[in-house]
Amino acid sequence: MEVGPYAGRPFPPVAVPPARPGPWPVVAAVLVGCWTVAVAVPGELVGWLADQVRLATGLDRVVWLWPVVAAVTVLLAGVPALLLALLPRSGAVRATGRAWLAGLLALGALTGLRALPPVHHEAYLAALAATAALLAVVLPRLVRGPAPAAATVPAGTVPAAQAAVTWLAVAAGLATLLPWAWFGALGGLLETGLAAAAAAAVGVLAGALLDARFWAHLAGGPPHRPARLVLVGGLVAGVALLLLAAGTGQSGAQLPALLTLPPLGFALAALQAPALRAGGPAGTAPVRWLVGLAAFGPLAFADPEEITLLLAATRDVPFWVAVAAAAGLAVAALLAIAYGVLLARPRGRAPSRPVAAATAGVLLAGAALVHLGPGQPGLHGERLLVVLREQADLGGVPAGGAGQAGRDARAREVYRRLVATAERTQAGLRRDLTRLGLDPTPYYLVNAIEVDGGPAVRAWLSRRPEVDRVLLSQRLRPLPAGAPTSRGDQPAPSGPAWNVSLLRADRVWSQLGVTGAGIVVGSSDSGVDGRHPALAGGFRGGDDSWYDPWDHTRAPTDQGGHGTHTTGSAVGRDGIGVAPGASWVGCVNLDRNLGSPARYLDCLQFMLAPFPAGGDPFTDGRPERAPQVLTNSWGCPPIEGCDPAALRPAADALDAAGIFVVAAAGNTGPYCRSIEDPPATYPDVFTVGATDRDRQVADFSSRGPVPGAAKPDVVAPGVGVLSAMPGGGYATLDGTSMAAPQVAGVVALMWSANPALIGDLERTRRILRDTAVPAGATYASRKPADACGGDVNITGAGLVDAYAAVNAAR
């Protein structure tokens, strides 16, 4: 067990000025401390919010954002801290300035590491560990001041006190871990190990900032006043820990640390009291242990990519991180009070070393039991999607004739070729992955395999000759309790919803007698409430009409509500759906509003060749049972692991099989080139933007141009759309997600009116474009650059007209 550098020997003597310093240095220190906090905390919040806004609006991440935030913080707060370290005569005030200056320099260096992309979290943690360890060596040499005089300590007295105090620090650190062990979840093995290394390095850095010299200066000469040390030393140490917390963790992970680390300064100050009574401060060991264990919580038990506003609408990771941080703050406050009362009262002293060690042992066992019991045990790291070089050759797939029979023949041939290619090219790699225990999951729609593994496995796979590239396949960490099911608060419409009438779909029902009967629409989304009165009668049924690769539910269900709403807009009854006579099948590819390349492939494979529950997609697929039309109100951005071409083979295969694929354009307008996430970017996917009641394109609707394709293809109502929600209710939502299923419903009407058109994708697309009516373009501003190269890249061919399209199809 480590002891302090001045244990058992006196400090080097330094002359102490006899004059008593006035109050002004203390006032200056208070002002500088307040200014430092006022600069650092808003800077961290503004930086994180800027990251989140760019993520939500689809803009590229700004690499220089966090280095700039770091530079501004260091410049604004560093100059006052430097003056505080140099000018006052008081040794305690100068020590305060030195600690804060060192904390600011550490903040600047550590915050700059956030230029690394969040998807490379292991690389960030390794860089954090190395940088913090280096700073622990360098910073004391830059800002170290003289050591104060101290009395000689009798041999053996301080080491015994230090050992007990160190065990109390370990116990306190484990107490701060309890909320994270309960409400959080660990990542992968490498990620967790690197988080431990980074937390340990941060603890060492904290020990370098708050070393024995610092505590001796804050304690003053004998007789020591423990209460004063706890109050003043705790405040000074708290500001230093706040600066250290601000630099610890990727964007988002530092926010809970800003709450939990600063109050621990009071506990650290109280821990110095017993050793000071024995003749000298307790040294760096208590600081290292307490800060290191406290930093391990947010670094290891929360994925910074999941601390996002995208998940803040429900009780997801941001909610539970806030709960853990609030609980950690409460624990830190209780520790400060308890240690202050126990150790800093006039005759207080630390418990014996065996008692302190036993306390730490009990808390360690408690943290383990909490994690294994109500917590989320196990490792939940990201997976890898290995995309192979050879993709199936789908050229020359026979047309098979017009209508449903021809479509089925094409789907069977496409399925056969895809599976044959995957089986032949994956065999050797799958054997190697199985032998290494990497749990491979093969796919055929894109010739790919999902596996466990970190950077080392990724590098090994990337060098294999049969591998084209390796993508991250995002996996959300589990929650201590599921979010409540989203429900609607509005009644069913008394007649056709306004958007249905705007498309003139109600005229198709009443005047043409077409409702979509005989057509099946496939929905890949958050799920579908199969018991909703507007949807229950339209479910196709059988053992191959529902698939949930996330939770393996056996009947249609939906917790988030997004999928129920979109499916209702396509085929719902009671006036909400465009094709109320069509049937539907469903698949869950969004869990808690986020997906991954592998989960998107799970559902797209199921749509090409449905299979029974528990079946093997490679051998049990039934392509003749594939839905004719697919609605997809999702996109796969880089944060989920996709690159622009990730799902292109899947879109090509569905097109070759004669399945009409509709996709939402996205909600990152009014910026040009904001249609950028697959599958909306692909030319063989029909991409839909959103309008309001006045046929004006919604500001949020994503726009083109898109390289190699004219996007969006068309627009449809997407502002204030009423549709079904889980539990039997209804709700009004906005988004291109609401617009896309209505176009899928129009295709269902067209193919129901003319079954010979089924599978004729090019002719169907042409009819939809040719019969569309003008829609009003909107712009970010009146600058020429915001015209996106022409209105066609904002409105597409215009607003879909169901009545005209069905007439043309007939």
LINHUSUL-V374117 format. One record per residue. N is the residue number from 1. RES is the residue in three letters. PHI is phi as a letter, one per 30 degrees, with the letter a starting at -180 (none if undefined). PSI is psi as a letter, one per 30 degrees, with the letter a starting at -180 (NA if undefined). OMEGA is omega in whole degrees, 0 to 359 (none if undefined). Layout:
n->{N;N}
res->{RES;RES}
phi->{PHI;PHI}
psi->{PSI;PSI}
omega->{OMEGA;OMEGA}
This chain:
n->{1;2;3;4;5;6;7;8;9;10;11;12;13;14;15;16;17;18;19;20;21;22;23;24;25;26;27;28;29;30;31;32;33;34;35;36;37;38;39;40;41;42;43;44;45;46;47;48;49;50;51;52;53;54;55;56;57;58;59;60;61;62;63;64;65;66;67;68;69;70;71;72;73;74;75;76;77;78;79;80;81;82;83;84;85;86;87;88;89;90;91;92;93;94;95;96;97;98;99;100;101;102;103;104;105;106;107;108;109;110;111;112;113;114;115;116;117;118;119;120;121;122;123;124;125;126;127;128;129;130;131;132;133;134;135;136;137;138;139;140;141;142;143;144;145;146;147;148;149;150;151;152;153;154;155;156;157;158;159;160;161;162;163;164;165;166;167;168;169;170;171;172;173;174;175;176;177;178;179;180;181;182;183;184;185;186;187;188;189;190;191;192;193;194;195;196;197;198;199;200;201;202;203;204;205;206;207;208;209;210;211;212;213;214;215;216;217;218;219;220;221;222;223;224;225;226;227;228;229;230;231;232;233;234;235;236;237;238;239;240;241;242;243;244;245;246;247;248;249;250;251;252;253;254;255;256;257;258;259;260;261;262;263;264;265;266;267;268;269;270;271;272;273;274;275;276;277;278;279;280;281;282;283;284;285;286;287;288;289;290;291;292;293;294;295;296;297;298;299;300;301;302;303;304;305;306;307;308;309;310;311;312;313;314;315;316;317;318;319;320;321;322;323;324;325;326;327;328;329;330;331;332;333;334;335;336;337;338;339;340;341;342;343;344;345;346;347;348;349;350;351;352;353;354;355;356;357;358;359;360;361;362;363;364;365;366;367;368;369;370;371;372;373;374;375;376;377;378;379;380;381;382;383;384;385;386;387;388;389;390;391;392;393;394;395;396;397;398;399;400;401;402;403;404;405;406;407;408;409;410;411;412;413;414;415;416;417;418;419;420;421;422;423;424;425;426;427;428;429;430;431;432;433;434;435;436;437;438;439;440;441;442;443;444;445;446;447;448;449;450;451;452;453;454;455;456;457;458;459;460;461;462;463;464;465;466;467;468;469;470;471;472;473;474;475;476;477;478;479;480;481;482;483;484;485;486;487;488;489;490;491;492;493;494;495;496;497;498;499;500;501;502;503;504;505;506;507;508;509;510;511;512;513;514;515;516;517;518;519;520;521;522;523;524;525;526;527;528;529;530;531;532;533;534;535;536;537;538;539;540;541;542;543;544;545;546;547;548;549;550;551;552;553;554;555;556;557;558;559;560;561;562;563;564;565;566;567;568;569;570;571;572;573;574;575;576;577;578;579;580;581;582;583;584;585;586;587;588;589;590;591;592;593;594;595;596;597;598;599;600;601;602;603;604;605;606;607;608;609;610;611;612;613;614;615;616;617;618;619;620;621;622;623;624;625;626;627;628;629;630;631;632;633;634;635;636;637;638;639;640;641;642;643;644;645;646;647;648;649;650;651;652;653;654;655;656;657;658;659;660;661;662;663;664;665;666;667;668;669;670;671;672;673;674;675;676;677;678;679;680;681;682;683;684;685;686;687;688;689;690;691;692;693;694;695;696;697;698;699;700;701;702;703;704;705;706;707;708;709;710;711;712;713;714;715;716;717;718;719;720;721;722;723;724;725;726;727;728;729;730;731;732;733;734;735;736;737;738;739;740;741;742;743;744;745;746;747;748;749;750;751;752;753;754;755;756;757;758;759;760;761;762;763;764;765;766;767;768;769;770;771;772;773;774;775;776;777;778;779;780;781;782;783;784;785;786;787;788;789;790;791;792;793;794;795;796;797;798;799;800;801;802;803;804;805;806;807;808;809;810}
res->{MET;GLU;VAL;GLY;PRO;TYR;ALA;GLY;ARG;PRO;PHE;PRO;PRO;VAL;ALA;VAL;PRO;PRO;ALA;ARG;PRO;GLY;PRO;TRP;PRO;VAL;VAL;ALA;ALA;VAL;LEU;VAL;GLY;CYS;TRP;THR;VAL;ALA;VAL;ALA;VAL;PRO;GLY;GLU;LEU;VAL;GLY;TRP;LEU;ALA;ASP;GLN;VAL;ARG;LEU;ALA;THR;GLY;LEU;ASP;ARG;VAL;VAL;TRP;LEU;TRP;PRO;VAL;VAL;ALA;ALA;VAL;THR;VAL;LEU;LEU;ALA;GLY;VAL;PRO;ALA;LEU;LEU;LEU;ALA;LEU;LEU;PRO;ARG;SER;GLY;ALA;VAL;ARG;ALA;THR;GLY;ARG;ALA;TRP;LEU;ALA;GLY;LEU;LEU;ALA;LEU;GLY;ALA;LEU;THR;GLY;LEU;ARG;ALA;LEU;PRO;PRO;VAL;HIS;HIS;GLU;ALA;TYR;LEU;ALA;ALA;LEU;ALA;ALA;THR;ALA;ALA;LEU;LEU;ALA;VAL;VAL;LEU;PRO;ARG;LEU;VAL;ARG;GLY;PRO;ALA;PRO;ALA;ALA;ALA;THR;VAL;PRO;ALA;GLY;THR;VAL;PRO;ALA;ALA;GLN;ALA;ALA;VAL;THR;TRP;LEU;ALA;VAL;ALA;ALA;GLY;LEU;ALA;THR;LEU;LEU;PRO;TRP;ALA;TRP;PHE;GLY;ALA;LEU;GLY;GLY;LEU;LEU;GLU;THR;GLY;LEU;ALA;ALA;ALA;ALA;ALA;ALA;ALA;VAL;GLY;VAL;LEU;ALA;GLY;ALA;LEU;LEU;ASP;ALA;ARG;PHE;TRP;ALA;HIS;LEU;ALA;GLY;GLY;PRO;PRO;HIS;ARG;PRO;ALA;ARG;LEU;VAL;LEU;VAL;GLY;GLY;LEU;VAL;ALA;GLY;VAL;ALA;LEU;LEU;LEU;LEU;ALA;ALA;GLY;THR;GLY;GLN;SER;GLY;ALA;GLN;LEU;PRO;ALA;LEU;LEU;THR;LEU;PRO;PRO;LEU;GLY;PHE;ALA;LEU;ALA;ALA;LEU;GLN;ALA;PRO;ALA;LEU;ARG;ALA;GLY;GLY;PRO;ALA;GLY;THR;ALA;PRO;VAL;ARG;TRP;LEU;VAL;GLY;LEU;ALA;ALA;PHE;GLY;PRO;LEU;ALA;PHE;ALA;ASP;PRO;GLU;GLU;ILE;THR;LEU;LEU;LEU;ALA;ALA;THR;ARG;ASP;VAL;PRO;PHE;TRP;VAL;ALA;VAL;ALA;ALA;ALA;ALA;GLY;LEU;ALA;VAL;ALA;ALA;LEU;LEU;ALA;ILE;ALA;TYR;GLY;VAL;LEU;LEU;ALA;ARG;PRO;ARG;GLY;ARG;ALA;PRO;SER;ARG;PRO;VAL;ALA;ALA;ALA;THR;ALA;GLY;VAL;LEU;LEU;ALA;GLY;ALA;ALA;LEU;VAL;HIS;LEU;GLY;PRO;GLY;GLN;PRO;GLY;LEU;HIS;GLY;GLU;ARG;LEU;LEU;VAL;VAL;LEU;ARG;GLU;GLN;ALA;ASP;LEU;GLY;GLY;VAL;PRO;ALA;GLY;GLY;ALA;GLY;GLN;ALA;GLY;ARG;ASP;ALA;ARG;ALA;ARG;GLU;VAL;TYR;ARG;ARG;LEU;VAL;ALA;THR;ALA;GLU;ARG;THR;GLN;ALA;GLY;LEU;ARG;ARG;ASP;LEU;THR;ARG;LEU;GLY;LEU;ASP;PRO;THR;PRO;TYR;TYR;LEU;VAL;ASN;ALA;ILE;GLU;VAL;ASP;GLY;GLY;PRO;ALA;VAL;ARG;ALA;TRP;LEU;SER;ARG;ARG;PRO;GLU;VAL;ASP;ARG;VAL;LEU;LEU;SER;GLN;ARG;LEU;ARG;PRO;LEU;PRO;ALA;GLY;ALA;PRO;THR;SER;ARG;GLY;ASP;GLN;PRO;ALA;PRO;SER;GLY;PRO;ALA;TRP;ASN;VAL;SER;LEU;LEU;ARG;ALA;ASP;ARG;VAL;TRP;SER;GLN;LEU;GLY;VAL;THR;GLY;ALA;GLY;ILE;VAL;VAL;GLY;SER;SER;ASP;SER;GLY;VAL;ASP;GLY;ARG;HIS;PRO;ALA;LEU;ALA;GLY;GLY;PHE;ARG;GLY;GLY;ASP;ASP;SER;TRP;TYR;ASP;PRO;TRP;ASP;HIS;THR;ARG;ALA;PRO;THR;ASP;GLN;GLY;GLY;HIS;GLY;THR;HIS;THR;THR;GLY;SER;ALA;VAL;GLY;ARG;ASP;GLY;ILE;GLY;VAL;ALA;PRO;GLY;ALA;SER;TRP;VAL;GLY;CYS;VAL;ASN;LEU;ASP;ARG;ASN;LEU;GLY;SER;PRO;ALA;ARG;TYR;LEU;ASP;CYS;LEU;GLN;PHE;MET;LEU;ALA;PRO;PHE;PRO;ALA;GLY;GLY;ASP;PRO;PHE;THR;ASP;GLY;ARG;PRO;GLU;ARG;ALA;PRO;GLN;VAL;LEU;THR;ASN;SER;TRP;GLY;CYS;PRO;PRO;ILE;GLU;GLY;CYS;ASP;PRO;ALA;ALA;LEU;ARG;PRO;ALA;ALA;ASP;ALA;LEU;ASP;ALA;ALA;GLY;ILE;PHE;VAL;VAL;ALA;ALA;ALA;GLY;ASN;THR;GLY;PRO;TYR;CYS;ARG;SER;ILE;GLU;ASP;PRO;PRO;ALA;THR;TYR;PRO;ASP;VAL;PHE;THR;VAL;GLY;ALA;THR;ASP;ARG;ASP;ARG;GLN;VAL;ALA;ASP;PHE;SER;SER;ARG;GLY;PRO;VAL;PRO;GLY;ALA;ALA;LYS;PRO;ASP;VAL;VAL;ALA;PRO;GLY;VAL;GLY;VAL;LEU;SER;ALA;MET;PRO;GLY;GLY;GLY;TYR;ALA;THR;LEU;ASP;GLY;THR;SER;MET;ALA;ALA;PRO;GLN;VAL;ALA;GLY;VAL;VAL;ALA;LEU;MET;TRP;SER;ALA;ASN;PRO;ALA;LEU;ILE;GLY;ASP;LEU;GLU;ARG;THR;ARG;ARG;ILE;LEU;ARG;ASP;THR;ALA;VAL;PRO;ALA;GLY;ALA;THR;TYR;ALA;SER;ARG;LYS;PRO;ALA;ASP;ALA;CYS;GLY;GLY;ASP;VAL;ASN;ILE;THR;GLY;ALA;GLY;LEU;VAL;ASP;ALA;TYR;ALA;ALA;VAL;ASN;ALA;ALA;ARG}
phi->{none;d;b;d;d;c;d;i;b;d;d;e;d;b;d;c;e;d;d;d;d;d;d;d;e;d;d;d;d;d;d;d;d;d;d;d;d;d;d;d;d;d;d;d;d;d;d;d;d;d;e;d;d;d;d;d;c;i;d;d;d;d;d;d;e;d;e;d;e;d;d;d;d;d;d;d;c;d;d;e;d;d;d;d;d;c;d;d;d;d;d;d;d;d;d;d;d;d;d;d;d;d;d;d;d;d;e;d;d;d;d;d;d;d;d;d;d;e;d;c;d;d;d;d;d;d;d;d;d;d;d;d;d;d;d;d;d;d;d;e;d;d;c;d;c;d;d;d;d;b;d;d;c;e;e;i;d;d;e;d;d;d;d;d;d;d;d;d;d;d;d;d;d;d;d;d;d;e;d;d;d;d;c;c;b;d;d;d;d;d;d;d;d;d;d;d;d;d;d;d;d;d;d;d;d;d;d;d;d;c;d;d;d;e;d;d;d;d;d;i;d;d;d;d;c;e;d;d;d;d;d;d;d;d;d;d;d;d;d;d;d;d;d;d;d;d;c;c;j;d;e;j;d;d;d;d;d;d;d;c;d;e;d;d;e;d;d;d;d;d;d;d;e;d;d;d;d;d;k;a;d;d;i;c;e;d;d;d;d;d;d;d;d;d;d;d;e;d;d;c;c;b;d;d;d;c;d;b;d;d;c;d;d;b;d;c;e;e;d;d;d;d;d;d;d;d;d;d;d;d;d;d;d;d;d;d;d;d;d;d;d;d;c;c;d;e;c;d;a;d;d;d;e;d;d;d;d;d;d;d;d;d;d;d;d;d;d;d;d;d;d;d;c;d;d;c;d;j;c;b;d;d;c;c;c;c;c;d;d;d;c;d;d;c;d;i;d;d;d;i;j;d;i;d;d;d;d;d;d;d;d;d;d;d;e;d;d;d;d;d;d;d;d;d;d;c;e;d;d;d;d;d;d;d;d;d;i;c;h;d;b;d;b;c;d;c;d;a;b;c;b;d;k;c;e;d;d;d;d;d;d;d;d;d;d;d;c;d;a;b;c;d;c;e;b;d;d;d;c;d;a;d;d;d;d;d;b;c;c;c;d;d;d;d;a;e;d;e;d;d;d;d;d;i;d;d;d;d;d;d;c;c;i;c;b;j;e;j;c;c;c;c;c;c;a;d;k;b;d;d;c;d;e;d;b;e;d;c;d;d;i;i;c;b;c;b;b;b;d;d;c;h;d;c;b;e;b;a;c;d;j;d;d;d;d;d;d;d;d;d;b;d;c;i;j;c;c;d;b;d;c;d;c;b;b;b;b;c;c;c;c;i;i;b;b;a;e;d;d;d;d;e;d;d;d;d;d;d;b;e;b;d;e;i;d;c;e;d;c;c;d;b;d;d;c;d;d;d;b;c;c;b;c;a;b;c;d;e;d;c;j;d;c;e;c;e;c;d;d;d;d;d;d;d;d;d;d;i;c;d;c;c;b;d;d;j;c;c;d;d;d;d;h;c;d;b;c;d;c;d;d;d;d;c;c;d;c;b;c;b;b;c;d;c;i;c;d;d;e;d;d;d;b;d;d;c;e;i;a;c;b;d;d;b;b;a;e;b;c;i;d;c;a;d;b;e;j;j;c;b;a;c;b;c;k;d;e;d;d;e;d;d;d;e;d;d;d;d;d;d;d;d;d;b;e;d;d;e;i;d;d;d;d;d;d;d;d;d;d;d;c;d;c;e;b;d;d;b;b;d;a;c;d;e;d;d;d;h;i;k;d;d;d;c;c;i;d;k;d;d;c;d;d;d;d;d;d;d;d;d}
psi->{k;k;l;l;f;g;k;g;l;l;l;k;k;k;k;k;k;f;k;k;l;a;f;e;e;e;e;e;e;e;e;e;e;e;e;e;e;f;e;e;e;e;e;e;e;e;e;e;e;e;e;e;e;e;e;e;g;g;l;k;k;j;e;f;e;e;e;e;e;e;e;e;e;e;e;e;f;e;e;e;e;e;e;e;f;e;e;l;f;k;e;e;e;e;e;e;e;e;e;e;e;e;e;e;e;e;e;e;e;e;e;f;f;f;f;k;k;f;f;i;e;e;e;e;e;e;e;e;e;e;e;e;e;e;e;f;e;e;e;e;f;e;g;k;a;l;k;l;k;l;l;k;k;k;k;f;e;e;e;e;e;e;e;e;e;e;e;e;e;e;e;e;e;e;e;f;f;e;e;e;f;e;f;a;k;l;b;l;e;e;e;e;e;e;e;e;e;e;e;e;e;e;e;e;e;e;e;e;e;i;a;e;e;e;e;e;e;f;f;a;l;k;k;k;j;e;e;e;e;e;e;e;e;e;e;e;e;e;e;e;e;e;e;e;e;f;g;j;l;l;j;e;f;f;e;e;e;f;e;e;e;e;f;f;e;e;e;e;e;e;f;f;e;e;e;e;e;f;f;l;l;f;a;f;e;e;e;e;e;e;e;e;e;e;f;e;d;f;e;e;g;k;k;f;f;f;i;l;f;f;g;f;f;l;i;a;e;e;e;f;e;e;e;e;e;e;e;e;e;e;e;e;e;e;e;e;e;e;e;e;e;e;f;g;l;e;g;l;l;k;l;l;e;e;e;e;e;e;e;e;e;e;e;e;e;e;e;e;e;e;e;f;c;f;a;i;l;l;k;h;l;l;l;k;j;j;k;l;e;k;l;k;j;g;k;g;k;k;e;g;l;l;a;e;e;e;e;e;e;e;e;e;e;e;e;e;e;e;e;e;e;e;e;e;f;f;e;e;e;e;e;e;e;e;e;f;h;g;i;k;j;l;l;f;e;k;j;l;k;k;l;l;l;a;e;e;e;e;e;e;e;f;f;k;f;f;k;e;l;k;l;k;j;k;k;k;k;l;l;f;k;l;l;k;k;k;l;l;g;l;l;k;l;f;a;k;l;e;e;e;e;e;f;g;e;f;e;e;e;e;e;f;g;k;g;g;k;f;k;k;k;k;j;j;a;f;a;k;j;f;g;k;f;f;f;e;f;f;k;e;a;a;g;h;g;k;k;j;f;e;f;h;l;f;l;k;l;k;e;f;f;e;e;e;e;e;e;e;f;e;g;l;a;g;g;f;k;e;i;f;f;l;l;l;l;l;k;j;f;k;j;h;g;l;a;l;e;e;e;e;e;e;e;e;e;e;e;e;i;k;l;l;k;g;l;j;f;e;f;g;k;i;f;f;g;k;l;e;k;k;k;j;i;l;l;j;l;e;f;f;f;k;l;f;g;e;g;e;e;e;e;e;e;e;e;f;f;g;k;j;k;k;k;k;e;l;h;g;l;g;k;l;g;f;j;f;k;l;g;f;f;k;f;g;k;j;k;k;a;k;l;a;f;g;g;k;k;k;e;f;k;l;l;a;l;k;k;g;l;j;k;l;e;l;l;l;k;g;j;h;k;k;a;l;l;k;g;f;a;l;l;k;l;l;l;f;e;f;e;e;f;e;e;e;e;e;e;e;e;e;f;e;e;i;f;f;f;k;f;i;e;e;e;e;e;e;e;e;e;f;f;l;l;k;l;k;k;l;l;e;a;g;k;e;f;g;f;g;g;l;f;f;g;e;f;b;f;a;k;k;j;e;e;e;e;e;e;e;e;NA}
omega->{184;174;186;184;181;179;173;179;182;171;172;185;176;180;180;181;183;184;178;183;179;184;189;175;179;177;178;180;179;181;180;178;178;179;181;178;182;178;188;186;177;178;178;180;180;179;179;179;177;175;184;179;180;177;183;181;176;179;180;178;179;184;185;185;186;172;178;177;180;182;180;180;182;181;184;183;185;181;176;179;178;178;178;180;187;195;186;177;182;178;180;180;178;177;176;179;180;180;181;178;177;177;179;178;177;177;181;182;183;181;179;179;180;171;176;181;180;181;178;187;179;178;179;182;177;179;178;180;182;183;179;178;178;179;179;178;189;188;179;179;182;190;184;176;180;177;178;176;178;180;175;183;177;183;176;184;183;179;179;179;180;180;179;180;179;177;175;177;176;179;179;178;178;177;178;178;185;179;180;177;180;190;183;178;181;173;179;183;180;180;180;178;179;176;177;179;179;179;178;179;176;176;177;178;177;177;178;178;184;185;184;178;181;184;178;176;182;180;183;181;177;359;181;178;186;182;178;179;181;183;185;180;178;178;181;179;179;177;178;178;176;178;178;178;181;180;187;177;175;182;183;181;180;185;176;178;178;178;192;184;185;180;179;176;178;177;178;178;179;180;179;189;182;180;178;176;180;174;181;181;187;178;189;186;179;180;182;183;184;182;180;179;179;179;181;182;181;180;187;190;178;176;182;177;181;174;190;177;178;180;187;183;181;179;181;187;179;179;183;173;177;178;180;180;178;177;177;177;179;179;180;178;178;177;180;180;183;180;177;179;184;191;189;176;189;180;180;177;181;174;180;181;178;180;180;179;178;177;178;179;179;180;176;177;179;179;179;181;178;182;181;181;181;180;181;185;178;180;187;181;178;174;181;174;183;180;183;182;185;173;185;175;182;177;177;175;184;183;177;178;183;173;186;182;178;178;180;179;178;181;179;181;178;179;181;182;180;182;181;180;181;180;183;187;184;192;183;181;179;177;181;181;178;180;180;179;183;171;182;173;185;175;180;183;158;181;190;178;174;184;168;175;178;183;181;178;179;179;179;180;183;181;181;186;183;184;177;179;181;180;171;176;188;175;180;177;184;181;177;177;181;176;178;180;177;182;178;180;181;179;176;179;179;178;178;177;185;183;177;179;179;177;182;177;179;176;176;179;190;186;182;178;182;180;181;181;179;181;178;178;178;181;173;189;180;182;178;173;185;180;179;184;179;186;186;183;182;181;184;180;186;183;184;181;180;179;180;181;179;187;175;173;184;180;182;180;182;179;184;178;183;182;176;181;183;178;177;179;180;190;183;176;180;173;183;186;180;182;187;179;179;175;179;169;187;176;181;175;177;175;181;172;175;179;178;178;182;181;175;177;177;185;180;174;179;180;177;183;181;180;182;179;182;182;178;181;183;187;186;182;180;184;178;178;180;173;181;185;177;172;187;179;181;172;182;181;179;182;177;175;184;163;186;184;188;185;183;177;179;178;178;182;178;177;179;180;179;179;183;184;177;180;176;182;184;186;183;173;6;182;176;181;181;167;189;181;177;9;187;184;189;183;181;172;182;190;190;171;187;174;173;182;183;179;175;180;180;180;183;186;181;186;173;358;177;181;175;181;174;183;357;177;179;173;179;182;181;179;179;182;179;178;187;173;181;179;177;181;181;179;178;181;177;172;172;173;180;182;186;182;177;177;174;177;178;177;177;177;181;184;174;179;181;182;178;180;182;180;178;190;184;179;179;178;182;179;180;180;185;183;180;179;184;174;183;178;174;188;176;176;179;177;180;181;181;176;173;177;180;183;181;178;177;183;189;179;179;181;180;177;185;183;180;182;180;176;179;180;181;none}
